[in-house]
Amino acid sequence: MIQSNFIKIFSVAVYHTFYDNSKCNCLHFTPNAKTAKALHKFGFKTNHVANGFELFSNTKSSVSDLLEYILKTTHQDYFEFDISCSNPNFILFTALPINWLGEINYSSQDSKNQIDKDSIILNQTLETKPMSKYFGNLKIYFEDIKKSTDPLLLQINFTARATQWQYYFINKNNIQLSDPSISEKENIQFDGPQKMTLQTGEQALLFTSGSTNILLSEKPKYKFDLVNKTASNPPLPTNSKGKIIFKGLPVPDVSRIGIIENQNHQVTSPMYIYL
């Protein structure tokens, strides 16, 4: 627990639309060598929370005076943190360039930052770096800490990646499929079926969400069924769902994605279902 004589000077919170509660808990912030030395020397305390961290000062004078003194003695006017990521699939389920390798940099001085009530929403700058040691870097400038009347709140936001969902059905048991389709949900319609030969040599029926990209999520937000509109007399109405062949189709495994080499390099989520 942080003792009562400590004063919070800033906090960093990370949010991601992929997660059900929006809180991203897989990014970790570590002060670099120079910042770590200053934090230790001047009695700062760090409190790690689920989706970020808080920094507290134990100064008896004003925070502004302390930061001015640190500037004079260290000749550095910001705290710097290296960002690491503990989820190997983060780049895959996050709306980032799919073939990009590098670091994401944040700065409290970035002119593209946005102010939302009492918080600064940090702009992300992608730096191409094929052999990057860290996921990213964060600089928090003393000037921004000093001019904030309340503890500075810095916010980092990520958006979930949207992909073309692809269902490959391999009909091992020769189930009669006269007119198969995937049930429509929230105006999401699937194209197909298209007959395919997989790399394994197996025959499959492919349904895709076509030009509609569906957001990936930690917990399923959509439930699709494979249905078969069997022939009947009189014919079934067009809005009839038909017989359910497979109830509750799987949702994408975020570690498995593909790319359609079209103009937009559309990202896909392939799923293989044996009937």
C-alpha positions as CSV (number, residue, x, y, z in Angstrom):
1,M,0.0,0.0,0.0
2,I,1.1,3.6,-0.7
3,Q,1.5,5.5,2.5
4,S,-0.7,8.6,3.0
5,N,2.2,11.0,2.9
6,F,2.9,10.1,-0.7
7,I,1.3,12.3,-3.4
8,K,0.2,10.9,-6.7
9,I,1.8,12.9,-9.5
10,F,0.6,10.9,-12.6
11,S,-1.0,7.7,-13.7
12,V,-0.9,5.7,-17.0
13,A,-3.9,3.6,-18.0
14,V,-4.1,1.3,-21.1
15,Y,-7.4,0.5,-22.7
16,H,-8.2,-1.9,-25.6
17,T,-11.6,-2.6,-27.3
18,F,-10.6,-6.3,-27.7
19,Y,-11.0,-6.9,-24.0
20,D,-14.5,-7.4,-22.5
21,N,-13.8,-4.8,-19.7
22,S,-11.7,-2.6,-22.0
23,K,-8.7,-2.8,-19.6
24,C,-5.5,-4.0,-21.3
25,N,-3.3,-5.9,-18.8
26,C,-0.5,-7.1,-21.0
27,L,1.6,-4.0,-21.4
28,H,4.2,-3.4,-18.7
29,F,6.1,-0.2,-18.1
30,T,9.7,-0.2,-16.8
31,P,11.7,3.0,-16.1
32,N,14.9,3.1,-18.2
33,A,18.3,3.3,-16.4
34,K,18.4,7.1,-16.0
35,T,14.8,7.4,-14.9
36,A,15.1,4.4,-12.5
37,K,18.1,6.1,-10.9
38,A,16.2,9.4,-10.4
39,L,13.1,7.7,-9.1
40,H,15.2,5.8,-6.5
41,K,17.3,8.8,-5.5
42,F,14.4,11.2,-5.0
43,G,12.1,8.7,-3.2
44,F,9.4,8.1,-5.8
45,K,7.1,5.1,-5.5
46,T,5.5,3.1,-8.3
47,N,2.2,1.4,-7.9
48,H,1.3,-1.1,-10.6
49,V,-2.4,-1.5,-11.4
50,A,-4.1,-4.0,-13.8
51,N,-3.9,-1.8,-16.9
52,G,-1.0,0.6,-16.1
53,F,0.8,2.2,-13.2
54,E,0.8,5.2,-10.9
55,L,3.8,7.3,-9.7
56,F,3.9,8.9,-6.2
57,S,6.2,11.5,-4.8
58,N,7.3,11.7,-1.1
59,T,8.4,15.3,-1.3
60,K,7.7,17.8,1.5
61,S,8.2,20.7,-0.9
62,S,6.1,21.2,-4.0
63,V,6.2,18.7,-6.8
64,S,7.2,21.6,-9.2
65,D,10.2,22.4,-7.0
66,L,11.3,18.8,-6.9
67,L,11.0,18.4,-10.7
68,E,13.0,21.6,-11.2
69,Y,15.7,20.2,-8.9
70,I,15.8,16.9,-10.8
71,L,16.1,18.8,-14.1
72,K,19.1,20.8,-12.7
73,T,20.9,17.7,-11.3
74,T,20.2,15.2,-14.1
75,H,19.7,17.5,-17.1
76,Q,16.7,15.5,-18.2
77,D,13.2,17.0,-18.3
78,Y,11.1,13.9,-18.6
79,F,10.6,10.4,-17.1
80,E,11.1,7.6,-19.7
81,F,9.7,4.1,-19.6
82,D,10.3,1.1,-21.8
83,I,7.1,-0.8,-22.6
84,S,7.0,-4.6,-22.9
85,C,4.1,-6.8,-24.0
86,S,3.4,-10.2,-22.4
87,N,0.8,-11.3,-25.0
88,P,2.5,-12.8,-28.1
89,N,-0.8,-12.3,-30.1
90,F,-1.2,-8.6,-29.3
91,I,-0.1,-7.4,-32.8
92,L,-2.5,-9.9,-34.4
93,F,-5.7,-8.9,-32.6
94,T,-4.9,-5.1,-32.6
95,A,-5.6,-2.7,-35.4
96,L,-2.0,-2.2,-36.3
97,P,-0.3,-2.6,-39.8
98,I,-0.1,-6.3,-40.2
99,N,3.4,-6.5,-41.6
100,W,4.8,-3.8,-39.4
101,L,7.8,-4.4,-37.1
102,G,9.1,-1.8,-34.6
103,E,8.2,0.2,-31.5
104,I,5.2,2.3,-30.6
105,N,6.3,5.6,-29.1
106,Y,4.3,7.9,-26.8
107,S,5.1,11.3,-25.5
108,S,3.1,13.7,-23.3
109,Q,4.5,16.5,-25.6
110,D,3.1,15.0,-28.8
111,S,1.1,17.7,-30.6
112,K,-1.3,15.1,-31.8
113,N,-2.4,14.1,-28.3
114,Q,-6.0,14.7,-27.4
115,I,-7.4,16.2,-24.2
116,D,-10.5,14.4,-22.8
117,K,-11.7,16.0,-19.6
118,D,-8.9,15.5,-17.1
119,S,-6.8,13.0,-19.2
120,I,-4.4,13.2,-22.1
121,I,-5.1,10.5,-24.7
122,L,-1.6,9.8,-26.1
123,N,-1.0,9.6,-29.8
124,Q,0.9,6.6,-31.0
125,T,3.9,7.0,-33.3
126,L,5.0,3.8,-35.1
127,E,8.7,3.6,-35.5
128,T,10.0,0.9,-37.9
129,K,12.7,-1.1,-36.2
130,P,13.1,-4.7,-37.3
131,M,15.2,-5.8,-34.3
132,S,13.3,-3.9,-31.6
133,K,14.1,-4.9,-28.0
134,Y,10.9,-3.4,-26.6
135,F,7.2,-3.1,-27.6
136,G,7.3,0.7,-27.1
137,N,8.5,3.7,-25.3
138,L,6.8,6.4,-23.1
139,K,8.1,9.8,-22.2
140,I,6.3,12.0,-19.6
141,Y,7.7,15.5,-19.5
142,F,8.0,17.5,-16.3
143,E,6.3,20.5,-17.9
144,D,3.1,18.5,-18.3
145,I,3.2,17.2,-14.8
146,K,3.7,20.7,-13.4
147,K,0.9,22.4,-15.3
148,S,-1.7,19.9,-14.2
149,T,-3.6,21.0,-11.1
150,D,-4.7,17.3,-10.5
151,P,-2.5,14.2,-10.9
152,L,-1.8,13.9,-14.6
153,L,-3.8,11.1,-16.2
154,L,-2.3,9.6,-19.4
155,Q,-4.4,7.3,-21.5
156,I,-3.2,4.8,-24.1
157,N,-6.0,3.4,-26.3
158,F,-6.0,0.4,-28.7
159,T,-8.7,-0.8,-31.1
160,A,-9.4,-4.5,-31.9
161,R,-8.5,-5.7,-35.4
162,A,-11.4,-6.5,-37.7
163,T,-11.0,-9.4,-40.1
164,Q,-12.8,-11.3,-42.8
165,W,-14.2,-14.4,-41.1
166,Q,-13.7,-17.6,-43.1
167,Y,-15.5,-20.9,-42.3
168,Y,-14.2,-24.0,-44.1
169,F,-16.6,-27.0,-43.7
170,I,-15.1,-30.4,-44.3
171,N,-18.0,-32.8,-44.7
172,K,-16.5,-36.1,-43.4
173,N,-19.8,-37.7,-42.6
174,N,-21.5,-36.9,-45.9
175,I,-24.3,-34.9,-44.3
176,Q,-26.9,-33.9,-46.9
177,L,-26.4,-30.2,-47.6
178,S,-28.8,-29.2,-50.3
179,D,-28.8,-25.5,-49.6
180,P,-26.4,-24.6,-46.7
181,S,-25.9,-21.1,-45.4
182,I,-24.7,-19.3,-42.2
183,S,-27.4,-17.6,-40.1
184,E,-27.4,-13.8,-40.3
185,K,-26.6,-11.8,-37.2
186,E,-26.7,-8.1,-36.9
187,N,-26.8,-7.6,-40.6
188,I,-23.7,-9.7,-41.1
189,Q,-24.2,-11.9,-44.2
190,F,-21.8,-14.6,-45.3
191,D,-21.0,-15.3,-48.9
192,G,-20.9,-18.9,-50.1
193,P,-20.7,-21.8,-50.2
194,Q,-17.7,-22.0,-52.5
195,K,-16.2,-25.4,-53.2
196,M,-12.5,-25.5,-52.2
197,T,-9.6,-28.0,-52.2
198,L,-7.5,-27.6,-49.1
199,Q,-3.7,-28.0,-48.9
200,T,-4.4,-31.4,-47.3
201,G,-6.3,-32.4,-50.4
202,E,-9.6,-32.4,-48.5
203,Q,-12.7,-31.0,-50.1
204,A,-14.4,-28.1,-48.2
205,L,-17.2,-25.6,-48.5
206,L,-16.1,-22.0,-47.8
207,F,-18.2,-19.3,-46.4
208,T,-16.7,-15.8,-45.8
209,S,-18.0,-12.5,-44.5
210,G,-16.8,-11.0,-47.8
211,S,-16.0,-7.3,-47.7
212,T,-17.4,-7.1,-44.1
213,N,-14.7,-7.2,-41.5
214,I,-15.8,-8.4,-38.1
215,L,-14.1,-7.2,-34.9
216,L,-12.1,-9.7,-33.0
217,S,-12.9,-9.9,-29.3
218,E,-11.7,-11.6,-26.1
219,K,-15.2,-13.0,-25.5
220,P,-17.6,-14.0,-28.4
221,K,-19.9,-11.2,-29.4
222,Y,-21.6,-13.0,-32.3
223,K,-23.1,-16.5,-32.5
224,F,-23.5,-18.0,-36.0
225,D,-25.1,-21.3,-37.0
226,L,-24.7,-23.5,-40.1
227,V,-28.2,-24.1,-41.4
228,N,-29.6,-26.1,-44.3
229,K,-32.7,-25.0,-46.2
230,T,-34.0,-28.3,-47.3
231,A,-36.3,-28.5,-50.3
232,S,-40.0,-28.5,-49.4
233,N,-43.4,-28.2,-51.0
234,P,-44.5,-25.4,-50.8
235,P,-41.0,-23.9,-50.6
236,L,-39.8,-22.4,-47.3
237,P,-40.1,-18.6,-47.1
238,T,-36.9,-16.7,-47.8
239,N,-36.5,-15.7,-44.2
240,S,-36.7,-19.3,-42.9
241,K,-33.6,-20.4,-41.0
242,G,-33.9,-24.0,-42.1
243,K,-32.5,-27.0,-40.2
244,I,-29.5,-26.3,-37.9
245,I,-26.6,-28.5,-38.9
246,F,-24.0,-26.9,-36.6
247,K,-25.1,-24.7,-33.7
248,G,-22.7,-22.1,-32.3
249,L,-19.9,-22.0,-34.9
250,P,-16.4,-21.3,-33.4
251,V,-15.0,-17.8,-33.2
252,P,-11.5,-17.0,-34.6
253,D,-8.3,-18.1,-32.9
254,V,-6.5,-14.8,-32.8
255,S,-3.2,-16.5,-33.3
256,R,-4.3,-17.7,-36.7
257,I,-4.7,-15.0,-39.4
258,G,-4.2,-14.8,-43.1
259,I,-3.9,-12.0,-45.6
260,I,-5.7,-11.6,-48.9
261,E,-3.2,-9.9,-51.3
262,N,-5.7,-7.4,-52.6
263,Q,-5.4,-3.7,-52.7
264,N,-6.2,-3.3,-49.0
265,H,-4.3,-6.4,-47.8
266,Q,-7.5,-7.7,-46.1
267,V,-6.7,-9.7,-43.0
268,T,-8.6,-13.0,-42.6
269,S,-9.5,-15.3,-39.7
270,P,-9.7,-18.9,-41.1
271,M,-11.6,-21.5,-39.2
272,Y,-11.9,-25.3,-40.1
273,I,-15.0,-27.3,-39.0
274,Y,-15.4,-31.0,-39.6
275,L,-19.0,-32.2,-40.0
